Amino acid sequence: MPSSPTEPGDRPGGSLRTNLLLSLASAVVVALLLEGLASLAMAALAARHAMVMREESHSQYDAELGWRHRPGVHFESLYGPGTPFTTNAQGFRAREDYGKAVPPGRYRVVNLGDSFTMGYGVGDGATYPAQLQALCPVLQTVNMGQGGYGADQDYLWYRRDGVKLDANLLVFAVIAQDFYRMASDTFIGYAKPVLRAEGGRLAVGNVPVPTTWGTRSLLVRSRAFLDSLAVFRLGEWVLGKPQAAETAQFYGHVGDEVFAAAALALDDLARLSAERGQKFVLVYLPVRDLLPSEPTREAAWMAAYAKRTGVPFIDLTADFARLAPAEVARLYRPDYHYSEEGNRFVAGALLRHLAPLVPGFPDCGPGAASGATAPGRS
């Protein structure tokens, strides 16, 4: 029986081409799907790692300060296993509440500062204020450190809440970035107050602080997610809108107006301390990537201020600079804050400097300042 004619679509060559085209189209679709999924995954990662402050987990909006610790917070492992974070009823990082008066037989030190004083990345007992007390038990150290604060917020916080406590010594520790933060009414997008020198007097601006605290994290993460999507960037390009980029306020130029306001704030802290019968000491804490062979501009300004006013000043840059690079590296976490070892080193160095500098400072014994020796050395 004669075979039936082959239909055009049944030709071997045509069937092969069709299958190849279908396979190619399927591969393109799968590749596009994978690309889309990968883009979404990378956008999600970008949103997760967007620059927001971990302090949101234990802080709240404050109309005068921008933000502050929530009282009575406890995280068993805020920064990882074995790093508890606790605030007392007064909103200080502590496991105990403090009475107004200094306890009998104790010497109270109020440590005022930013996240380096707060002890970012380490547990309650590993912060340098806590290790000061551990090295010299006659001390009672109050940790008034708050993440993200500039020197202006530190001053305003102490002026409002710190003065409620009697103390023997106020130690105000700053890093160079604390001056940069004074120049702006935001810190990485978080609204904050601003100090200005006006006619030789301090003026506080941007208060009440705008209430952006509760929504800022969501907005930043949402924007980071969208900015990571190619289709969103394409849309902005088509519409002629450049992609927004937020610059972190960690480094920058410090103008004379910032130093003028800082000087007035320090003058007021010195005056308050004198009136309250407590000593006042300024401390400069070095940051790893600002550890030069000579003082930074900010440290030099603090030294000049101290010389002019007679306020005792401790610059720990030289203490760090005496160490080998490998030893210095062990004092810092990857996020540039002090490690547990770094906090211990700072505590020991402070004890070594404070004893001869502050009249009446307790004799903590020869071994108390051992934390100031090089890491791994006795």
C-alpha positions in Angstrom: 0.0 0.0 0.0 1.5 3.3 -1.0 2.5 5.6 1.8 0.7 8.8 2.4 2.5 12.1 1.5 4.4 13.7 4.3 2.7 16.9 5.6 4.9 20.0 5.7 4.9 20.2 9.5 5.9 16.6 9.7 9.2 17.0 7.8 12.1 15.8 9.9 14.0 19.1 9.4 10.9 21.2 10.3 10.3 19.3 13.5 13.9 19.6 14.6 13.9 23.4 14.1 10.6 23.7 16.0 12.0 21.7 18.9 15.2 23.8 18.9 13.2 27.0 18.9 11.0 25.8 21.7 14.0 24.7 23.7 15.7 28.0 23.2 12.6 29.9 24.2 12.2 27.8 27.3 15.9 28.4 28.2 15.4 32.1 27.8 12.3 32.1 30.0 14.1 30.1 32.7 17.1 32.4 32.5 14.8 35.5 32.9 13.0 33.9 35.8 16.3 33.0 37.5 17.5 36.6 36.8 14.3 38.0 38.3 14.5 35.8 41.3 18.2 36.6 41.8 17.4 40.3 41.5 14.7 40.1 44.1 17.0 38.1 46.4 19.7 40.7 46.0 17.2 43.5 46.6 16.0 41.8 49.8 19.7 41.5 50.9 20.2 45.2 50.2 17.1 46.0 52.2 18.3 43.9 55.1 21.7 45.5 55.2 20.5 49.0 54.6 22.0 51.5 57.0 19.8 51.6 60.0 20.8 51.7 63.6 20.6 48.5 65.7 19.8 50.9 68.5 16.2 50.9 67.2 15.7 47.6 69.0 16.3 49.2 72.4 15.6 52.9 71.8 12.6 55.2 71.4 11.7 58.6 70.0 12.6 61.5 72.2 11.4 65.0 71.3 14.5 66.7 72.8 17.2 64.2 71.9 16.0 62.4 68.8 16.1 59.0 70.5 17.2 57.4 73.7 17.3 54.0 75.4 13.9 52.5 76.4 14.0 51.9 80.2 13.9 48.4 81.4 15.1 46.6 78.3 16.9 43.3 78.3 18.2 41.2 75.4 20.1 38.1 76.3 22.2 38.1 73.1 21.7 41.4 71.2 25.0 41.3 69.3 25.4 37.5 69.3 25.7 34.7 71.8 26.8 35.9 75.2 26.3 39.6 74.7 23.4 40.7 76.9 22.1 44.2 76.7 20.3 45.7 79.6 18.9 49.2 80.5 17.7 50.2 83.9 14.6 52.1 84.9 16.5 55.4 84.3 17.3 54.4 80.7 21.1 53.9 81.3 22.9 50.7 80.2 23.0 49.0 83.6 21.6 46.1 85.5 20.9 48.3 88.6 19.1 51.5 89.3 21.0 54.4 90.8 20.0 56.6 93.7 20.6 60.3 93.6 23.4 60.2 96.2 26.7 58.5 95.8 26.6 55.2 97.9 28.8 55.4 101.0 32.3 54.2 100.5 32.0 54.4 96.6 33.4 56.8 94.1 30.8 57.4 91.3 32.0 58.1 87.8 29.4 59.1 85.1 30.7 58.0 81.7 29.1 60.1 79.0 29.5 59.3 75.3 28.3 57.6 72.1 28.2 53.9 71.1 31.9 53.4 72.1 30.9 54.3 75.6 27.6 52.4 75.4 29.6 49.3 74.4 28.3 48.5 70.9 28.9 44.9 70.1 29.8 43.6 73.6 27.8 42.4 76.6 26.9 44.5 79.6 29.9 43.5 81.7 32.4 44.0 78.8 31.9 47.7 78.2 34.8 49.9 79.3 32.6 51.6 82.0 31.7 48.2 83.4 35.3 47.1 83.2 36.5 50.3 85.0 34.3 49.2 87.9 35.5 45.6 87.7 39.2 46.7 87.8 38.5 49.1 90.6 35.5 47.9 92.7 35.4 51.1 94.8 34.2 52.8 91.7 30.5 52.9 90.7 30.4 53.6 87.0 27.2 54.9 85.3 27.1 54.2 81.6 25.5 57.2 79.8 26.5 56.0 76.3 24.0 56.1 73.4 24.5 54.8 69.9 24.6 57.4 67.1 24.9 60.4 69.4 26.9 63.4 68.5 28.6 65.5 71.1 25.5 67.8 71.0 23.1 65.0 72.0 25.5 63.8 74.7 25.5 67.3 76.2 21.7 67.7 76.0 21.1 64.2 77.5 23.4 64.9 80.5 22.0 68.4 81.0 18.5 66.9 81.3 19.0 63.4 82.9 22.6 63.1 84.0 22.4 66.0 86.5 19.8 64.0 88.4 22.6 61.9 89.8 25.3 63.1 92.2 28.8 62.1 91.1 32.4 62.5 91.9 33.6 62.5 88.3 32.1 63.2 84.9 34.1 61.6 82.1 33.0 62.9 78.6 34.5 60.6 76.0 34.2 61.4 72.3 35.4 60.1 68.9 36.1 62.4 66.0 32.8 61.5 64.3 30.9 63.0 67.2 31.8 66.5 66.0 30.8 65.7 62.4 27.4 64.7 63.7 26.9 68.1 65.3 26.9 69.7 61.9 23.6 68.2 60.8 20.0 67.9 62.0 20.0 64.2 61.0 22.2 61.2 61.6 22.0 58.7 58.6 18.4 60.0 58.2 17.4 60.0 61.9 16.3 63.4 63.0 18.2 65.0 65.9 18.6 68.4 67.6 21.3 70.8 66.6 23.4 73.1 68.8 24.4 76.5 67.5 26.5 79.3 69.0 24.5 82.5 68.7 25.8 85.7 70.3 28.1 83.7 72.6 25.3 81.6 73.9 24.0 78.1 73.0 20.8 77.7 71.0 19.1 74.4 70.3 17.5 73.9 66.9 15.3 71.3 65.3 13.3 70.8 68.5 10.8 69.3 69.0 12.7 66.8 66.9 10.5 65.6 63.9 8.8 62.3 64.7 10.5 60.1 62.0 12.0 57.6 64.4 9.3 54.9 64.1 9.0 54.9 60.3 12.6 55.6 59.3 13.8 52.0 59.3 10.8 50.8 57.1 11.3 53.7 54.7 15.1 53.1 54.3 14.7 49.4 53.8 11.9 49.9 51.3 14.0 52.4 49.4 17.0 50.1 49.4 14.9 47.3 48.0 13.5 49.4 45.2 16.9 50.9 44.4 18.3 47.4 43.9 15.7 46.5 41.3 16.8 47.2 37.7 13.3 47.9 36.6 13.0 50.6 39.2 16.3 52.2 38.2 15.2 52.0 34.5 12.0 53.8 35.4 13.8 56.6 37.2 16.2 56.9 34.2 13.2 57.1 31.8 11.6 59.7 34.0 14.8 61.6 34.4 15.0 61.1 38.1 18.5 60.2 39.3 18.8 57.4 41.8 18.9 58.7 45.3 21.9 57.9 47.5 22.2 58.6 51.2 25.6 59.3 52.5 26.4 58.1 56.0 27.5 60.9 58.3 30.5 59.2 59.7 33.2 61.4 58.2 33.2 65.0 57.0 34.4 68.5 57.4 34.0 70.1 60.9 33.5 73.8 60.5 34.4 76.5 63.0 30.7 76.9 63.9 30.7 73.3 65.2 33.7 73.9 67.4 32.2 77.1 68.6 29.1 75.3 69.8 31.1 72.4 71.2 33.2 74.9 73.2 30.1 76.4 74.8 28.7 73.0 75.6 32.0 72.0 77.3 32.1 75.3 79.2 28.6 74.5 80.5 29.6 71.0 81.6 32.6 72.3 83.3 30.6 74.9 85.1 27.9 72.4 86.1 30.6 70.1 87.4 32.2 72.8 89.5 28.8 73.8 91.0 28.0 70.2 91.8 31.4 69.5 93.4 32.4 66.9 90.9 35.5 66.7 88.7 35.2 66.9 84.9 37.6 65.2 82.4 37.5 65.1 78.6 38.6 61.9 76.8 39.4 61.3 73.1 38.8 57.7 71.9 40.7 56.8 68.7 38.9 55.0 65.9 40.8 52.4 64.0 40.8 54.2 60.6 41.6 57.5 62.3 44.7 56.3 64.1 47.4 58.5 62.5 50.9 59.2 63.7 49.7 62.7 64.8 46.5 63.8 66.5 43.4 64.3 64.4 42.1 67.8 64.0 39.4 67.1 66.5 41.8 65.7 69.1 44.1 68.7 68.5 41.1 71.1 69.1 40.2 69.2 72.3 43.8 69.5 73.5 43.8 73.3 72.8 40.5 73.7 74.5 41.8 71.8 77.6 45.0 73.9 77.7 43.0 77.2 77.4 40.4 76.3 80.0 42.3 74.0 82.4 39.9 71.1 81.9 41.8 67.8 82.2 42.1 66.0 78.9 43.1 62.4 78.1 44.0 61.5 74.5 44.2 57.7 74.2 45.7 57.8 70.7 49.3 57.5 72.0 48.3 54.4 74.1 47.0 52.7 70.9 49.8 53.9 68.8 52.4 52.2 71.0 51.0 48.8 70.0 51.9 46.6 67.1 49.4 46.6 64.2 48.3 43.1 65.0 47.7 44.1 68.6 45.7 47.1 67.5 43.6 45.0 65.2 42.5 42.8 68.1 41.1 45.8 70.0 38.5 46.5 67.3 35.5 44.7 66.0 34.9 44.5 62.2 32.3 47.3 62.5 35.1 49.6 63.9 33.8 49.6 67.5 36.0 48.2 70.3 36.1 44.5 71.0 35.9 43.1 74.5 39.7 43.3 74.6 39.6 46.8 73.3 37.1 47.9 76.0 39.4 46.3 78.6 42.4 48.1 77.2 40.5 51.5 77.3 39.4 50.8 80.9 43.0 50.1 82.0 44.4 53.1 80.1 41.8 55.4 81.7 42.6 54.2 85.2 46.3 54.8 84.5 45.7 58.3 83.4 42.9 59.3 85.8 44.9 58.4 89.0 47.5 61.2 88.6 45.2 63.6 86.8 42.2 63.8 89.1 42.7 64.9 92.8 41.0 62.4 95.1 40.7 59.7 92.5 40.8 56.3 94.4 43.9 54.3 94.6 42.9 51.2 92.7 46.1 49.3 93.3 49.0 48.5 91.0 47.2 45.8 89.0 44.1 47.8 88.2 45.5 49.4 85.1 46.8 46.2 83.7 44.2 46.4 80.9 46.3 49.2 79.4 49.2 46.9 78.6 49.5 45.5 75.2 47.0 42.6 74.4 48.4 39.3 75.5 51.0 40.9 77.7 51.1 40.8 81.5 
